[in-house]
Amino acid sequence: MSAIIQIAMGKTFKATPPLTAAKVSEYRAGDVVMLTGTIYTARDAAHKLIVKMIEDGGELPFELEGAVIYYVGPTPARPGRVIGSAGPTTSYRMDPYTPLLTESGVRMTVGKGSRGDEVRKVLKEHMAVYCAAIGGAAALISQQITAAEVIAFDELGAEAVRRLTVEEFPVVVVNDVEGNDLFEQGMSEYRRL
């Protein structure tokens, strides 16, 4: 995982979810956050169901306050492993659901690719961050996952909500609470060369 850390431009932080607004306010675009503890998986279908539960006042599958949601649909685990490949999925597909989840207390989302303007605005307003996991490194990423358990929507298969236990799980901050965007910064740096 050291190669993943080397691509980032900023500081490296260690964090254990649930995360606080004060904690994520320290992170800047380009920083690496090494997560150890509990994070949750959710993709499009699960997001739609969770948003409906919030809107209906229903019981949620996990506590949103301080939560980290990883956009992943892992493959089945091979013998002796807790999870299969667990690379990030494209984040913009979750953009319609992210504002309400962020307003409800989610402090970090993790995926790949950029986010829309509305999501970036909500992250800034509600003291949350969006981070990228390294696409194409699914097998390596899965080695940082020490436990995985389906906790909701089992019928969704790979898109079921899972509780993951991670150790030194590396993510790079893309959008921070000040409105900075790592991808835009990278393009700007490239143009100057």
C-alpha positions, -999 to 999 in steps of 0.1 A, spaced: 0 0 0 30 23 2 27 31 -35 -9 43 -30 3 67 -2 31 81 -24 7 95 -50 -9 119 -25 5 154 -21 -6 162 15 -3 149 50 -12 114 63 -38 110 90 -49 79 110 -86 78 118 -111 55 135 -148 59 126 -172 72 136 -157 105 125 -165 139 139 -169 172 121 -138 185 140 -117 155 128 -127 158 91 -122 195 92 -85 188 95 -83 170 62 -74 188 30 -76 177 -6 -45 155 -13 -42 142 23 -42 104 29 -65 90 56 -57 56 69 -89 42 83 -90 15 110 -123 3 124 -158 0 110 -170 13 76 -201 5 56 -207 -4 20 -235 9 -1 -241 14 -38 -270 28 -59 -298 4 -49 -289 5 -12 -287 43 -12 -321 45 -27 -335 23 0 -317 41 28 -329 75 16 -365 62 15 -361 49 51 -349 84 62 -377 101 45 -403 77 60 -387 79 95 -378 42 94 -351 23 113 -318 25 95 -294 -4 90 -266 15 107 -259 48 126 -253 76 101 -237 100 125 -200 99 119 -203 70 94 -180 62 65 -197 48 34 -176 30 8 -191 27 -26 -183 -9 -34 -199 -41 -46 -173 -67 -36 -169 -100 -54 -175 -133 -34 -148 -143 -10 -124 -170 -21 -117 -198 5 -97 -184 34 -106 -148 27 -133 -125 43 -141 -107 11 -133 -108 -26 -120 -80 -47 -133 -47 -32 -124 -19 -56 -144 14 -55 -173 21 -79 -180 53 -97 -192 79 -71 -213 102 -92 -241 75 -94 -246 82 -56 -248 120 -61 -287 121 -60 -286 105 -25 -255 120 -10 -270 153 2 -296 138 25 -271 112 38 -245 139 45 -272 161 62 -280 131 83 -245 128 96 -224 108 72 -189 123 75 -170 105 47 -178 88 15 -153 68 -5 -154 59 -42 -137 68 -74 -142 97 -98 -154 132 -92 -186 145 -75 -211 171 -87 -214 207 -76 -244 200 -53 -225 172 -34 -194 194 -30 -216 222 -16 -233 199 9 -199 185 20 -187 220 28 -219 230 46 -221 199 67 -184 193 75 -179 161 55 -154 149 30 -153 128 -2 -123 105 -6 -110 82 -34 -99 47 -30 -75 36 -58 -93 21 -87 -77 -9 -103 -63 -20 -69 -93 -41 -58 -73 -71 -47 -48 -50 -28 -76 -30 -11 -94 -62 0 -63 -72 20 -70 -42 43 -105 -56 51 -104 -80 81 -141 -88 85 -172 -84 63 -208 -90 73 -241 -83 53 -263 -62 76 -291 -51 53 -307 -58 19 -292 -92 14 -315 -96 -16 -293 -70 -34 -264 -94 -36 -231 -75 -42 -250 -43 -35 -262 -53 0 -250 -31 28 -220 -46 46 -203 -37 78 -165 -39 71 -137 -40 96 -107 -24 80 -71 -19 91 -49 9 77 -74 12 48 -59 41 26 -81 67 10 -71 101 -5 -92 132 2 -106 146 -30 -132 171 -17 -126 188 17 -147 210 40 -132 241 24 -145 232 -10 -111 222 -25 -111 195 -52 -80 174 -57 -89 166 -93 -92 203 -102 -59 210 -84 -42 183 -104 -55 197 -137 -44 231 -127 -9 218 -118 -7 200 -151 -16 231 -171 12 250 -155 38 225 -167 
